[in-house]
Amino acid sequence: MAIDYQSLIDEAMLAIVRKILLDTQDNGLAEDQCFYISFRTDYPEVILSKQVRQRYPKEITIVLQYQYKNLQVLEDRFSVNIAFNSIPETIEIPFSALTGFVDPSVNFSLQFRKNNDNEDVVDTVIEKESKDSIRMKPKATSTTKKADKKAGEVIAIDKFRKKIK
C-alpha cells in the first residue's frame, strides 16, 4: 500500500487554515491583516449564489478584511457573510474545496495541490478600490497589467502562490 503523502500534507495545511479562521472568529483580524482564500466554486458542497457561481464557474478568491460578517468555523467547513458587487450574501465553503490561503501581512501562503490539478482554473486579480470596496476580475494580460498597476493597487494572487511542477 502506497502512502498518499500529498493528501496528508493537504490535511495538515487545512488544519492550519481552520485554526487560523477559528482564531479570527474569536478575536477578529489584526489592524493590517487580511486573508485571501481561494476555493473551487464547482465543488459539490460549496454554497454560493447562482450569480456568483455563474460569474466564477471554477474558482474564486475572497478577501476577509473589511467587509465580512458572521464568520462561523465548523469542523469541516466555514461560512461567512461577504459582499459581492455590494450585495451581501452568506457563503459556505468546505475546507476540502480550498485551493489556496494567503496572509500577505506576514508573507504566508498555502496552496492545496489536490484542488489545483485542473488546468482550466481562471486566474483572478483582486483590486482594492477603497477601504470598503474590493473587486475581483480576470487576470490582465501583460500589456494591460502595467497600466492597471499605475491606476491603482492590483494584487495578482499568483505572486503569493508557489509554482510546483
C-alpha positions in Angstrom: 0.0 0.0 0.0 1.4 3.4 -1.1 1.2 6.3 1.3 -0.6 9.3 -0.2 1.8 12.0 1.2 0.1 14.8 -0.7 -3.2 14.1 0.9 -1.5 14.0 4.3 0.2 17.3 3.7 -3.1 18.9 2.4 -4.9 17.7 5.6 -2.3 19.2 7.8 -2.4 22.5 5.9 -6.2 22.6 6.1 -6.0 22.1 9.8 -3.7 25.2 9.9 -6.3 27.2 8.0 -9.1 26.0 10.2 -7.1 27.0 13.3 -6.4 30.5 11.8 -10.0 31.0 11.0 -11.1 29.9 14.4 -8.8 32.4 16.0 -10.2 35.1 13.6 -13.8 34.1 14.5 -13.0 34.5 18.2 -10.6 37.5 18.1 -11.0 39.2 14.7 -8.2 40.3 12.5 -5.2 42.5 13.4 -5.5 46.0 12.0 -3.4 45.5 8.9 -4.2 41.8 8.3 -6.3 40.2 5.6 -6.8 36.8 4.2 -7.1 35.8 0.5 -9.0 32.5 0.4 -9.3 30.7 -3.0 -11.7 27.9 -3.5 -13.4 25.8 -6.2 -16.8 27.2 -6.9 -17.7 23.9 -8.7 -17.0 21.8 -5.6 -20.2 19.9 -4.8 -20.8 21.2 -1.2 -20.0 24.9 -1.8 -23.0 27.1 -1.0 -22.9 30.2 -3.2 -25.4 32.3 -5.1 -26.2 31.4 -8.7 -25.0 34.8 -9.9 -21.5 34.4 -8.3 -21.2 30.8 -9.4 -22.1 31.8 -13.0 -19.5 34.6 -12.9 -16.8 32.4 -11.4 -17.7 28.8 -12.6 -14.4 27.2 -11.5 -12.6 29.2 -8.8 -12.8 32.4 -6.9 -10.7 34.2 -4.3 -12.5 36.0 -1.5 -10.9 38.6 0.8 -11.5 38.7 4.5 -10.6 42.1 5.7 -13.2 44.9 5.9 -16.4 43.7 4.5 -17.2 40.4 6.2 -19.5 39.3 9.0 -20.5 36.3 10.9 -17.5 34.1 10.3 -18.5 30.6 11.6 -16.0 27.9 11.6 -17.1 24.3 11.9 -15.1 21.0 11.8 -15.1 20.6 8.0 -16.3 23.9 6.7 -16.8 27.6 7.3 -19.4 30.2 6.5 -19.1 33.9 6.2 -21.2 36.8 5.1 -19.4 38.8 2.4 -20.4 41.3 -0.3 -20.2 40.6 -4.0 -20.8 43.7 -6.0 -22.1 45.4 -2.9 -24.7 42.7 -2.4 -24.1 40.8 0.9 -24.6 37.0 0.9 -23.7 34.2 3.2 -21.5 31.6 1.6 -20.4 28.2 2.9 -17.1 26.6 2.0 -15.9 23.1 2.9 -12.2 23.1 3.7 -11.8 20.4 1.2 -12.8 22.9 -1.6 -9.9 25.3 -0.8 -7.2 25.8 -3.4 -5.2 28.5 -1.6 -4.8 30.6 1.5 -2.7 33.8 1.8 -2.0 36.2 4.6 0.1 38.9 2.9 0.7 40.8 6.1 3.2 38.1 7.2 4.0 36.8 3.7 2.4 33.4 4.5 0.7 31.3 1.8 -0.5 27.8 1.3 -1.6 26.1 -1.9 -3.6 22.9 -1.9 -2.5 20.6 -4.8 -5.5 18.3 -4.6 -7.8 21.0 -5.9 -5.3 22.7 -8.2 -4.9 19.9 -10.7 -7.4 21.3 -13.1 -5.6 23.4 -15.7 -8.6 25.5 -16.8 -8.9 27.4 -13.5 -9.2 31.1 -14.3 -6.6 33.3 -12.7 -8.0 36.3 -10.9 -6.7 39.5 -9.5 -8.0 41.4 -6.6 -8.3 45.2 -6.9 -8.6 47.3 -3.8 -10.8 50.2 -4.9 -11.1 51.7 -1.4 -11.1 50.6 2.2 -14.6 49.2 1.8 -14.5 48.1 -1.8 -12.6 45.2 -3.3 -13.3 44.0 -6.8 -12.2 40.7 -8.5 -11.7 40.4 -12.2 -9.9 38.1 -14.7 -6.2 38.4 -14.7 -4.9 41.1 -17.1 -2.6 40.5 -20.0 0.9 41.6 -19.6 0.3 44.9 -21.6 -2.8 45.9 -19.5 -1.3 44.7 -16.2 1.3 47.6 -16.3 -1.4 50.2 -16.9 -3.6 48.7 -14.1 -0.7 49.0 -11.6 -0.3 52.7 -12.4 -4.0 53.3 -12.0 -4.4 51.6 -8.6 -3.1 48.8 -6.4 -3.6 45.5 -8.1 -2.5 42.3 -6.4 -2.1 39.2 -8.5 -2.9 36.1 -6.5 -0.3 34.1 -8.5 2.5 36.2 -6.8 1.6 34.5 -3.5 1.4 31.0 -4.9 4.3 28.7 -5.1 4.5 27.0 -8.5 5.1 23.3 -8.1 5.6 21.1 -11.1 
